[in-house]
Amino acid sequence: GWTTYRSATFGVSGAGFIARDLTIQNTAGPEKHQAVAFRSDSDLSALYRCAFRGHQDTLYAHSSRQFYRECTITGTVDFMFGDAVAVFQNCQIQARKGLPN
């Protein structure tokens, strides 16, 4: 079936994933509900100057240890979540206007 975990535009699982100057966007739109742009299960992953764009559930720090530096995370509802031990250093967290209730 369809799960939030499987909705990711880009997902990583291998240990030691590194990304720099990368933009990952889920274009599903706010009406599509849960639509992850980036999901990481990667232990000791490091992301530098990356942008994650979406609406609901943009960045899914699923598990393990993750480090984000100078990244931009944009979304509307619950857009950063997960069970990882994650450090966000000098990152911009931007809330977008969601759908009216």
N, C-alpha and C positions, 0 to 999 in steps of 0.2 A: 504493500500500500504506500500511499504518499505520506511522508513524514517531514517535519521541519528539517531534520538531519539530511534528508535526501533532496531538499529544495535548493541546496547551495549552487550558485553559479560556479564557484571555485572551492574545492575542498582539498585539504592536505592531511596526510596521515604519517608519512615517514619522519623519523627523528631528524632534528637539525635543519628543518626547512628555513631558508633565508630568502627574503625578497627585499628589493630596493626599487624605489621610484616606480611603483606599479599601481594602477587604478583597477579596482574590481567593482563592478556595478551590477546590481540586479535590477532590471528594467520592468519588472512585473507590475509596478504601480501600487498605490495604496489600497486599491479595491481588491487586490489579490491576496490580501492578508499575509500569512507567513511566507516570506520569500528571502532566504538567506543569500547575501552576496558572497561572504567568505566564512568558511568553516574550517577550524583547525583542531586536529587531534595530535598534532606534531609536538613531541617533547623537545624542549630547548629550541623552539622556533624563535626567529628574530625577524621583525619587519621594520624597515626604515624608510621614512618618507613615502609611505603608501597611502592611498585613499580608498575607503570602503564606502560605497554609496548604495542606498536602498531606502526602503520604507520600514516595514515591520521586520524585526529580526535580522538586521544588516550584518552584524558581526557575531558569529557563534564561536566563542572560545570554549569549545566542547570539553576538552580535558588536557591534562599534562601541564607543562610550564611554558609560558609564552611571554615574549617581550616585544612591545610596540614603542617605537621612538619617532617623534615628529610625524605622526600619522594623522589623518583626518577621517573621522567616522561620522557619517550622516545618516539620519533615519527619523522615523516618526514614533513608533511604539515599540518598547522593549528592544531597542535596536543594538544593545550590547548585552550579551547574556552568555551563560554557560557555567561549567563547573571547573574550569581551568584555574590555575594560579597564574594570573596575568598582571603584568606591570605595563602601565601606559605612561610613558615619560614624555613630557612636553608635547602632548597630542591635543588636537582640536576636536571637541565633541560638539557636533552641530545638530540641533533638533529642527526638523522640518515641520511645517504645518500639515496636520493630518486631515482626514476626511471629517466633515461636520457630523456630529452625533445624530 
